[in-house]
Amino acid sequence: MKKSVMATAMILAVASSTGAFAKAATGTITSVDKNGDSITLSDGQTFTLPEGIEAETLKVGEKVSVTYITKAGKLSVSSIHQAK
């Protein structure tokens, strides 16, 4: 039990120091930048899309839920799906 608590504490300490916690946002896509592989939501946040998520598959006006991390000052998408 003590070892698992210590291991969990160490993982949380490392993750928090690197800022690697995933965050989520939901909104309507207001623009899709196919050349820059990014989208902008109705709240003004711009997200960079990774390899495997193509900007061409997303449409302006579509409501989406985005899971992302902040990487080098940019919001980098880890997953995106249509919101209800």
Backbone atoms as SQL, in Angstrom:
CREATE TABLE atoms (id INTEGER PRIMARY KEY, chain TEXT, resi INTEGER, resn TEXT, atom TEXT, x REAL, y REAL, z REAL);
INSERT INTO atoms VALUES
  (1, 'A', 1, 'MET', 'N', 0.829, -1.193, 0.000),
  (2, 'A', 1, 'MET', 'CA', 0.000, 0.000, 0.000),
  (3, 'A', 1, 'MET', 'C', 0.870, 1.252, 0.000),
  (4, 'A', 2, 'LYS', 'N', 1.892, 1.293, 0.861),
  (5, 'A', 2, 'LYS', 'CA', 2.767, 2.455, 0.932),
  (6, 'A', 2, 'LYS', 'C', 3.471, 2.706, -0.395),
  (7, 'A', 3, 'LYS', 'N', 3.896, 1.606, -1.045),
  (8, 'A', 3, 'LYS', 'CA', 4.611, 1.753, -2.316),
  (9, 'A', 3, 'LYS', 'C', 3.711, 2.348, -3.390),
  (10, 'A', 4, 'SER', 'N', 2.452, 1.932, -3.429),
  (11, 'A', 4, 'SER', 'CA', 1.556, 2.462, -4.464),
  (12, 'A', 4, 'SER', 'C', 1.243, 3.939, -4.210),
  (13, 'A', 5, 'VAL', 'N', 1.132, 4.338, -2.959),
  (14, 'A', 5, 'VAL', 'CA', 0.892, 5.736, -2.625),
  (15, 'A', 5, 'VAL', 'C', 2.105, 6.576, -3.014),
  (16, 'A', 6, 'MET', 'N', 3.291, 6.067, -2.737),
  (17, 'A', 6, 'MET', 'CA', 4.522, 6.782, -3.095),
  (18, 'A', 6, 'MET', 'C', 4.653, 6.885, -4.614),
  (19, 'A', 7, 'ALA', 'N', 4.355, 5.810, -5.313),
  (20, 'A', 7, 'ALA', 'CA', 4.458, 5.819, -6.773),
  (21, 'A', 7, 'ALA', 'C', 3.478, 6.823, -7.369),
  (22, 'A', 8, 'THR', 'N', 2.268, 6.853, -6.861),
  (23, 'A', 8, 'THR', 'CA', 1.264, 7.800, -7.336),
  (24, 'A', 8, 'THR', 'C', 1.708, 9.230, -7.074),
  (25, 'A', 9, 'ALA', 'N', 2.252, 9.492, -5.894),
  (26, 'A', 9, 'ALA', 'CA', 2.726, 10.829, -5.549),
  (27, 'A', 9, 'ALA', 'C', 3.851, 11.266, -6.478),
  (28, 'A', 10, 'MET', 'N', 4.747, 10.354, -6.808),
  (29, 'A', 10, 'MET', 'CA', 5.862, 10.690, -7.702),
  (30, 'A', 10, 'MET', 'C', 5.354, 10.980, -9.115),
  (31, 'A', 11, 'ILE', 'N', 4.414, 10.188, -9.591),
  (32, 'A', 11, 'ILE', 'CA', 3.863, 10.407, -10.933),
  (33, 'A', 11, 'ILE', 'C', 3.176, 11.769, -11.001),
  (34, 'A', 12, 'LEU', 'N', 2.393, 12.092, -9.985),
  (35, 'A', 12, 'LEU', 'CA', 1.709, 13.382, -9.957),
  (36, 'A', 12, 'LEU', 'C', 2.700, 14.540, -9.888),
  (37, 'A', 13, 'ALA', 'N', 3.766, 14.374, -9.139),
  (38, 'A', 13, 'ALA', 'CA', 4.771, 15.429, -9.030),
  (39, 'A', 13, 'ALA', 'C', 5.452, 15.670, -10.370),
  (40, 'A', 14, 'VAL', 'N', 5.810, 14.612, -11.070),
  (41, 'A', 14, 'VAL', 'CA', 6.460, 14.749, -12.368),
  (42, 'A', 14, 'VAL', 'C', 5.495, 15.348, -13.387),
  (43, 'A', 15, 'ALA', 'N', 4.275, 14.869, -13.421),
  (44, 'A', 15, 'ALA', 'CA', 3.287, 15.363, -14.375),
  (45, 'A', 15, 'ALA', 'C', 2.978, 16.838, -14.145),
  (46, 'A', 16, 'SER', 'N', 2.856, 17.242, -12.903),
  (47, 'A', 16, 'SER', 'CA', 2.534, 18.636, -12.625),
  (48, 'A', 16, 'SER', 'C', 3.696, 19.558, -12.938),
  (49, 'A', 17, 'SER', 'N', 4.910, 19.073, -12.824),
  (50, 'A', 17, 'SER', 'CA', 6.060, 19.919, -13.124),
  (51, 'A', 17, 'SER', 'C', 6.237, 20.108, -14.623),
  (52, 'A', 18, 'THR', 'N', 5.724, 19.191, -15.433),
  (53, 'A', 18, 'THR', 'CA', 5.835, 19.314, -16.888),
  (54, 'A', 18, 'THR', 'C', 4.584, 19.919, -17.502),
  (55, 'A', 19, 'GLY', 'N', 3.545, 20.119, -16.727),
  (56, 'A', 19, 'GLY', 'CA', 2.305, 20.683, -17.230),
  (57, 'A', 19, 'GLY', 'C', 1.591, 19.750, -18.196),
  (58, 'A', 20, 'ALA', 'N', 1.724, 18.470, -17.987),
  (59, 'A', 20, 'ALA', 'CA', 1.216, 17.482, -18.935),
  (60, 'A', 20, 'ALA', 'C', -0.222, 17.056, -18.678),
  (61, 'A', 21, 'PHE', 'N', -0.942, 17.766, -17.860),
  (62, 'A', 21, 'PHE', 'CA', -2.327, 17.385, -17.602),
  (63, 'A', 21, 'PHE', 'C', -3.193, 17.771, -18.790),
  (64, 'A', 22, 'ALA', 'N', -4.005, 16.837, -19.236),
  (65, 'A', 22, 'ALA', 'CA', -4.916, 17.101, -20.346),
  (66, 'A', 22, 'ALA', 'C', -6.082, 17.944, -19.851),
  (67, 'A', 23, 'LYS', 'N', -6.523, 18.832, -20.710),
  (68, 'A', 23, 'LYS', 'CA', -7.671, 19.680, -20.423),
  (69, 'A', 23, 'LYS', 'C', -8.704, 19.435, -21.505),
  (70, 'A', 24, 'ALA', 'N', -9.901, 19.920, -21.287),
  (71, 'A', 24, 'ALA', 'CA', -10.967, 19.729, -22.266),
  (72, 'A', 24, 'ALA', 'C', -11.660, 21.046, -22.558),
  (73, 'A', 25, 'ALA', 'N', -12.150, 21.153, -23.778),
  (74, 'A', 25, 'ALA', 'CA', -12.923, 22.322, -24.199),
  (75, 'A', 25, 'ALA', 'C', -14.015, 21.851, -25.144),
  (76, 'A', 26, 'THR', 'N', -15.140, 22.530, -25.093),
  (77, 'A', 26, 'THR', 'CA', -16.240, 22.242, -26.003),
  (78, 'A', 26, 'THR', 'C', -16.657, 23.546, -26.643),
  (79, 'A', 27, 'GLY', 'N', -16.888, 23.511, -27.937),
  (80, 'A', 27, 'GLY', 'CA', -17.318, 24.709, -28.634),
  (81, 'A', 27, 'GLY', 'C', -17.609, 24.432, -30.087),
  (82, 'A', 28, 'THR', 'N', -17.993, 25.489, -30.777),
  (83, 'A', 28, 'THR', 'CA', -18.302, 25.398, -32.198),
  (84, 'A', 28, 'THR', 'C', -17.095, 25.872, -32.989),
  (85, 'A', 29, 'ILE', 'N', -16.746, 25.127, -34.024),
  (86, 'A', 29, 'ILE', 'CA', -15.611, 25.486, -34.869),
  (87, 'A', 29, 'ILE', 'C', -15.976, 26.724, -35.682),
  (88, 'A', 30, 'THR', 'N', -15.160, 27.787, -35.565),
  (89, 'A', 30, 'THR', 'CA', -15.403, 29.011, -36.328),
  (90, 'A', 30, 'THR', 'C', -14.457, 29.128, -37.514),
  (91, 'A', 31, 'SER', 'N', -13.302, 28.422, -37.464),
  (92, 'A', 31, 'SER', 'CA', -12.414, 28.407, -38.624),
  (93, 'A', 31, 'SER', 'C', -11.555, 27.149, -38.611),
  (94, 'A', 32, 'VAL', 'N', -11.222, 26.709, -39.826),
  (95, 'A', 32, 'VAL', 'CA', -10.362, 25.546, -40.022),
  (96, 'A', 32, 'VAL', 'C', -9.209, 25.995, -40.912),
  (97, 'A', 33, 'ASP', 'N', -7.976, 25.876, -40.411),
  (98, 'A', 33, 'ASP', 'CA', -6.786, 26.218, -41.183),
  (99, 'A', 33, 'ASP', 'C', -6.164, 24.917, -41.682),
  (100, 'A', 34, 'LYS', 'N', -6.461, 24.566, -42.937),
  (101, 'A', 34, 'LYS', 'CA', -5.980, 23.310, -43.494),
  (102, 'A', 34, 'LYS', 'C', -4.471, 23.328, -43.708),
  (103, 'A', 35, 'ASN', 'N', -3.905, 24.488, -44.034),
  (104, 'A', 35, 'ASN', 'CA', -2.455, 24.589, -44.237),
  (105, 'A', 35, 'ASN', 'C', -1.691, 24.516, -42.922),
  (106, 'A', 36, 'GLY', 'N', -2.251, 25.124, -41.876),
  (107, 'A', 36, 'GLY', 'CA', -1.598, 25.142, -40.569),
  (108, 'A', 36, 'GLY', 'C', -2.039, 24.025, -39.653),
  (109, 'A', 37, 'ASP', 'N', -2.934, 23.148, -40.144),
  (110, 'A', 37, 'ASP', 'CA', -3.464, 22.046, -39.338),
  (111, 'A', 37, 'ASP', 'C', -3.932, 22.527, -37.972),
  (112, 'A', 38, 'SER', 'N', -4.863, 23.487, -37.987),
  (113, 'A', 38, 'SER', 'CA', -5.402, 23.992, -36.731),
  (114, 'A', 38, 'SER', 'C', -6.863, 24.373, -36.901),
  (115, 'A', 39, 'ILE', 'N', -7.540, 24.480, -35.763),
  (116, 'A', 39, 'ILE', 'CA', -8.929, 24.937, -35.737),
  (117, 'A', 39, 'ILE', 'C', -9.071, 26.013, -34.673),
  (118, 'A', 40, 'THR', 'N', -10.069, 26.853, -34.840),
  (119, 'A', 40, 'THR', 'CA', -10.393, 27.858, -33.838),
  (120, 'A', 40, 'THR', 'C', -11.835, 27.636, -33.418),
  (121, 'A', 41, 'LEU', 'N', -12.060, 27.664, -32.097),
  (122, 'A', 41, 'LEU', 'CA', -13.412, 27.491, -31.563),
  (123, 'A', 41, 'LEU', 'C', -14.058, 28.846, -31.310),
  (124, 'A', 42, 'SER', 'N', -15.349, 28.820, -31.032),
  (125, 'A', 42, 'SER', 'CA', -16.137, 30.033, -30.832),
  (126, 'A', 42, 'SER', 'C', -15.640, 30.904, -29.680),
  (127, 'A', 43, 'ASP', 'N', -14.894, 30.315, -28.741),
  (128, 'A', 43, 'ASP', 'CA', -14.356, 31.111, -27.626),
  (129, 'A', 43, 'ASP', 'C', -13.035, 31.786, -27.980),
  (130, 'A', 44, 'GLY', 'N', -12.552, 31.583, -29.217),
  (131, 'A', 44, 'GLY', 'CA', -11.322, 32.222, -29.675),
  (132, 'A', 44, 'GLY', 'C', -10.073, 31.381, -29.520),
  (133, 'A', 45, 'GLN', 'N', -10.162, 30.244, -28.844),
  (134, 'A', 45, 'GLN', 'CA', -8.996, 29.386, -28.663),
  (135, 'A', 45, 'GLN', 'C', -8.665, 28.674, -29.964),
  (136, 'A', 46, 'THR', 'N', -7.363, 28.661, -30.308),
  (137, 'A', 46, 'THR', 'CA', -6.894, 27.974, -31.503),
  (138, 'A', 46, 'THR', 'C', -6.119, 26.743, -31.076),
  (139, 'A', 47, 'PHE', 'N', -6.439, 25.612, -31.690),
  (140, 'A', 47, 'PHE', 'CA', -5.841, 24.328, -31.348),
  (141, 'A', 47, 'PHE', 'C', -5.083, 23.764, -32.539),
  (142, 'A', 48, 'THR', 'N', -3.866, 23.262, -32.291),
  (143, 'A', 48, 'THR', 'CA', -3.063, 22.610, -33.314),
  (144, 'A', 48, 'THR', 'C', -3.447, 21.138, -33.372),
  (145, 'A', 49, 'LEU', 'N', -3.661, 20.633, -34.579),
  (146, 'A', 49, 'LEU', 'CA', -4.048, 19.237, -34.767),
  (147, 'A', 49, 'LEU', 'C', -2.813, 18.370, -35.001),
  (148, 'A', 50, 'PRO', 'N', -2.754, 17.198, -34.366),
  (149, 'A', 50, 'PRO', 'CA', -1.600, 16.305, -34.549),
  (150, 'A', 50, 'PRO', 'C', -1.746, 15.463, -35.819),
  (151, 'A', 51, 'GLU', 'N', -0.688, 14.734, -36.150),
  (152, 'A', 51, 'GLU', 'CA', -0.763, 13.761, -37.237),
  (153, 'A', 51, 'GLU', 'C', -1.892, 12.795, -36.917),
  (154, 'A', 52, 'GLY', 'N', -2.662, 12.410, -37.921),
  (155, 'A', 52, 'GLY', 'CA', -3.753, 11.464, -37.703),
  (156, 'A', 52, 'GLY', 'C', -5.112, 12.124, -37.561),
  (157, 'A', 53, 'ILE', 'N', -5.137, 13.422, -37.258),
  (158, 'A', 53, 'ILE', 'CA', -6.394, 14.164, -37.231),
  (159, 'A', 53, 'ILE', 'C', -6.282, 15.209, -38.340),
  (160, 'A', 54, 'GLU', 'N', -7.005, 14.985, -39.415),
  (161, 'A', 54, 'GLU', 'CA', -6.909, 15.851, -40.579),
  (162, 'A', 54, 'GLU', 'C', -7.897, 17.008, -40.494),
  (163, 'A', 55, 'ALA', 'N', -7.421, 18.214, -40.752),
  (164, 'A', 55, 'ALA', 'CA', -8.273, 19.400, -40.720),
  (165, 'A', 55, 'ALA', 'C', -9.412, 19.289, -41.728),
  (166, 'A', 56, 'GLU', 'N', -9.178, 18.586, -42.830),
  (167, 'A', 56, 'GLU', 'CA', -10.191, 18.446, -43.876),
  (168, 'A', 56, 'GLU', 'C', -11.437, 17.712, -43.392),
  (169, 'A', 57, 'THR', 'N', -11.321, 16.938, -42.318),
  (170, 'A', 57, 'THR', 'CA', -12.470, 16.179, -41.814),
  (171, 'A', 57, 'THR', 'C', -13.356, 17.014, -40.895),
  (172, 'A', 58, 'LEU', 'N', -12.920, 18.226, -40.556),
  (173, 'A', 58, 'LEU', 'CA', -13.662, 19.090, -39.639),
  (174, 'A', 58, 'LEU', 'C', -14.311, 20.231, -40.414),
  (175, 'A', 59, 'LYS', 'N', -15.479, 20.674, -39.947),
  (176, 'A', 59, 'LYS', 'CA', -16.230, 21.696, -40.669),
  (177, 'A', 59, 'LYS', 'C', -16.584, 22.871, -39.759),
  (178, 'A', 60, 'VAL', 'N', -16.550, 24.076, -40.335),
  (179, 'A', 60, 'VAL', 'CA', -17.003, 25.274, -39.629),
  (180, 'A', 60, 'VAL', 'C', -18.468, 25.070, -39.264),
  (181, 'A', 61, 'GLY', 'N', -18.825, 25.408, -38.027),
  (182, 'A', 61, 'GLY', 'CA', -20.192, 25.252, -37.535),
  (183, 'A', 61, 'GLY', 'C', -20.417, 23.965, -36.771),
  (184, 'A', 62, 'GLU', 'N', -19.445, 23.044, -36.840),
  (185, 'A', 62, 'GLU', 'CA', -19.566, 21.767, -36.135),
  (186, 'A', 62, 'GLU', 'C', -19.236, 21.970, -34.654),
  (187, 'A', 63, 'LYS', 'N', -20.072, 21.406, -33.770),
  (188, 'A', 63, 'LYS', 'CA', -19.821, 21.488, -32.329),
  (189, 'A', 63, 'LYS', 'C', -18.960, 20.287, -31.929),
  (190, 'A', 64, 'VAL', 'N', -17.821, 20.557, -31.271),
  (191, 'A', 64, 'VAL', 'CA', -16.865, 19.509, -30.934),
  (192, 'A', 64, 'VAL', 'C', -16.422, 19.601, -29.479),
  (193, 'A', 65, 'SER', 'N', -15.949, 18.465, -28.974),
  (194, 'A', 65, 'SER', 'CA', -15.278, 18.398, -27.684),
  (195, 'A', 65, 'SER', 'C', -13.821, 18.063, -27.977),
  (196, 'A', 66, 'VAL', 'N', -12.928, 18.854, -27.411),
  (197, 'A', 66, 'VAL', 'CA', -11.499, 18.715, -27.671),
  (198, 'A', 66, 'VAL', 'C', -10.781, 18.402, -26.360),
  (199, 'A', 67, 'THR', 'N', -9.932, 17.395, -26.374),
  (200, 'A', 67, 'THR', 'CA', -9.023, 17.129, -25.262),
  (201, 'A', 67, 'THR', 'C', -7.652, 17.578, -25.745),
  (202, 'A', 68, 'TYR', 'N', -6.949, 18.378, -24.912),
  (203, 'A', 68, 'TYR', 'CA', -5.692, 18.963, -25.360),
  (204, 'A', 68, 'TYR', 'C', -4.707, 19.139, -24.217),
  (205, 'A', 69, 'ILE', 'N', -3.458, 19.364, -24.602),
  (206, 'A', 69, 'ILE', 'CA', -2.420, 19.748, -23.647),
  (207, 'A', 69, 'ILE', 'C', -1.761, 21.017, -24.172),
  (208, 'A', 70, 'THR', 'N', -1.128, 21.748, -23.282),
  (209, 'A', 70, 'THR', 'CA', -0.370, 22.919, -23.695),
  (210, 'A', 70, 'THR', 'C', 1.073, 22.478, -23.895),
  (211, 'A', 71, 'LYS', 'N', 1.576, 22.691, -25.102),
  (212, 'A', 71, 'LYS', 'CA', 2.905, 22.218, -25.480),
  (213, 'A', 71, 'LYS', 'C', 3.629, 23.369, -26.175),
  (214, 'A', 72, 'ALA', 'N', 4.700, 23.835, -25.575),
  (215, 'A', 72, 'ALA', 'CA', 5.484, 24.952, -26.111),
  (216, 'A', 72, 'ALA', 'C', 4.598, 26.182, -26.348),
  (217, 'A', 73, 'GLY', 'N', 3.674, 26.415, -25.429),
  (218, 'A', 73, 'GLY', 'CA', 2.817, 27.579, -25.513),
  (219, 'A', 73, 'GLY', 'C', 1.637, 27.444, -26.467),
  (220, 'A', 74, 'LYS', 'N', 1.496, 26.284, -27.115),
  (221, 'A', 74, 'LYS', 'CA', 0.390, 26.062, -28.049),
  (222, 'A', 74, 'LYS', 'C', -0.552, 25.011, -27.481),
  (223, 'A', 75, 'LEU', 'N', -1.815, 25.126, -27.838),
  (224, 'A', 75, 'LEU', 'CA', -2.812, 24.147, -27.425),
  (225, 'A', 75, 'LEU', 'C', -2.794, 23.021, -28.450),
  (226, 'A', 76, 'SER', 'N', -2.345, 21.847, -28.027),
  (227, 'A', 76, 'SER', 'CA', -2.172, 20.706, -28.923),
  (228, 'A', 76, 'SER', 'C', -3.241, 19.648, -28.650),
  (229, 'A', 77, 'VAL', 'N', -4.028, 19.337, -29.664),
  (230, 'A', 77, 'VAL', 'CA', -5.145, 18.398, -29.544),
  (231, 'A', 77, 'VAL', 'C', -4.621, 16.977, -29.375),
  (232, 'A', 78, 'SER', 'N', -5.193, 16.247, -28.419),
  (233, 'A', 78, 'SER', 'CA', -4.899, 14.815, -28.299),
  (234, 'A', 78, 'SER', 'C', -6.080, 13.985, -28.785),
  (235, 'A', 79, 'SER', 'N', -7.305, 14.534, -28.680),
  (236, 'A', 79, 'SER', 'CA', -8.480, 13.882, -29.264),
  (237, 'A', 79, 'SER', 'C', -9.566, 14.915, -29.508),
  (238, 'A', 80, 'ILE', 'N', -10.393, 14.615, -30.489),
  (239, 'A', 80, 'ILE', 'CA', -11.500, 15.505, -30.824),
  (240, 'A', 80, 'ILE', 'C', -12.658, 14.651, -31.296),
  (241, 'A', 81, 'HIS', 'N', -13.862, 15.003, -30.865),
  (242, 'A', 81, 'HIS', 'CA', -15.048, 14.291, -31.323),
  (243, 'A', 81, 'HIS', 'C', -16.249, 15.218, -31.320),
  (244, 'A', 82, 'GLN', 'N', -17.262, 14.847, -32.050),
  (245, 'A', 82, 'GLN', 'CA', -18.449, 15.664, -32.162),
  (246, 'A', 82, 'GLN', 'C', -19.169, 15.731, -30.821),
  (247, 'A', 83, 'ALA', 'N', -19.545, 16.922, -30.409),
  (248, 'A', 83, 'ALA', 'CA', -20.258, 17.112, -29.141),
  (249, 'A', 83, 'ALA', 'C', -21.757, 17.071, -29.396),
  (250, 'A', 84, 'LYS', 'N', -22.482, 16.748, -28.357),
  (251, 'A', 84, 'LYS', 'CA', -23.949, 16.688, -28.471),
  (252, 'A', 84, 'LYS', 'C', -24.583, 17.952, -28.008);
